[in-house]
């Protein structure tokens, strides 16, 4: 049972407000430093915290397919979850690679206070526990609602980060990421309507 809960906790990526259970706190300052091979460089803290939040969100949601090892949602929902996980993995990998090459971006701090971290972790645990004991249409409904919250949060967070980033190439990539998750959210809403109609 403990192993099943661990899998679910890793798989259900989102706590409060449908976001990730963030793992790093930090302070809101205007500048920091990032140690490079040559010298310390100025870091855009607000932009970095935005990317750190988005990276954590996507990196956790790439694991949502672990839920499918122990639970069996409907075939359409299973397929959608796999697509969301794939897009999450691609987005998380891109952010990690970008941050490694971009002196102004650091993923070390998300700038969240301890109370927010604790609240998100509690919400994640609660969602995982409810999914663990759900089945049939109840499982589908709960999983859809969780992923709807996650994908909509990804869209809004991506847009917020994009508004802080003046790099054209990164802006275009973020725009594509937002579009992909907006499409996922629309598809999930349709699935939720279908679950309701079947009852």
N, C-alpha and C positions, 0 to 999 in steps of 0.2 A: 504493500500500500504506500509506504514512504517513497519508493521508487516511482510509482505512478504519479504521486503528487509532485515529485521533483520534475518529472517530464512535463506535467501540465504547467507547473510554474514557469518552466523555461519556454513552453510553447505559447502560453497566453500572455502576449507581450505587453498588455496595456493596463495600467491602473487608473488612477483618477483622471477625469476628463478624457478618457480614451487614449491617454498617452503612455509612454513607457515608464517602467519603474526605474527611475534614474539612479545611477550608482555613484555619481560624483557631485559634491557640492562645491560652491565657490562664492566669491564676493563679486558684486557688480562694480567693477572699476573700469576706467576708460582705456587703460593701457596696461600691458604686461610685457614680459619678455619670453622668448622662445629660444632656447639655446641651439645654435646651428653649428656647422662644422667650422665656420670662420669666426662668427661673433654673435652676440645676442641681437635679436631683431625685434622690432616693435610688433606686437600682436594686436589685432583688432578684437578686443574682448567680446563685445556684443555679437559680432559676426561669428566668432569662435564658439561662443556658448550656443548660438543658434544651430550651427553645424553639429556641435557635440550632442545636442538634444535630438536632432534629426538622425544622426548616425546611430545613437543608442536605440531609438525607436525602430529603425529599420533593421538593425542588427538583431534585436530581440524578435522581431516579427518574422525574420527568415526562419526561425525555429518552430513556427506554428505548425508545420507539417508533422512534428513529433507527436502531436495530438492524435494524428491519424493512425499511429501505431496501436493505440489502445482504445480508440473510439471510432465509430463508423457513421459519419454524417451521410446525408444523401449524396448521390453521385454528382449532381450539378454543384453542390456546395463544396464537395471534396476537390473537384477540378478548379473551382474558383480559389480556394485556399492555397492550392499548389501554385497557381499563377501569382497570387499576392506574395507568397513566400519567395518566389523567383525574382519578382520585381524588387522586393525588399532587400534580397541578397545583393542584387546588382547595384542598387542605390547605396547600400552600406559600403560595399567594396569601393565604389567610386569616391565616396567621401573620404574614406581612409587613405586611398591613394593620393587624392587631391591634397589633403592636409599634410601628407608627408612631403609633398613637393612645394607647398605654398607657405612661405615664412610667416605670413600674416594670419594663418589659421592654425589654431591648436584645439585638439579634442579633449584636453585634459580636464576641463571644468565645465559643468553645465550651469553653474551659478544658482543652484537651487538650495534653499534653506533646509535644515534637517527635518523640520515638520513636514515639508512637502515630500521629501524623500520617504519618510515613514508612511505618510498617507498613501502614496503611490504603491509602495510595497504591500500595504494592507489591502488595497483594492485589487491588486494583481493576485494575491493569495485567495481572496474571496471569490474572484471570477474563476480561478482554476478549480477551486473546490466545488463550485456549483456545476461546472462542466464535467467534472469527474463522475458525478452521480446522475447526470442527465442522459437521456437516450431518446431515440426517435425524433419526433417533431420538436420536443422540448430541447434536445441537444442542438438541432438545427437552428432553432430560434435564438438560443443563447449564444451560439457561436457566431451567427450572423450579426447579432447586436454588438458583440465584442469587436468583431472585425469592421463593422460599420463605424464604430467609434474610432478605431485605430486608423482606418483609411481616411476618414474625414479630418482627423487630427493631423495626419501626415500631409494632407493637402494644405491646410491652413498654416502649419508650421513651415512647410516648404515655401509658401508664398511670403511669409514673414521674413524668412532668411533671405529670400530673393530680393526683398525690398532693401535689405542692408548691404547687398553685394553689388558692386558696380562693375564686376568683371563680366564681360559679354558672354564668354564661353560657358562660364559657370552658371550664369543666369539662364542661358538656353537649356542647359542640362537640368537645372532645377525645374524649369517650366515643363519639360517633358516628363519629369518625375511626377509633378503635380497632376498633369493630365492623365497619366497612367493610374494614379490612385483615385482620381475623381471618377474614372471609368469603372474601377473596381467598386467604389461606393455605390454608383448607380446600379451595377449588376447585383450587388448584395441587397439593395433595397427591393429590387424586383424579386429576388429569391425570398425575401421576408414576406412580401405580399403573397407569394405562392404558398408559403407555409400557412399563412392565415386563411387563405381561400380553401385549403385542404382540410381545415379543421371542421 
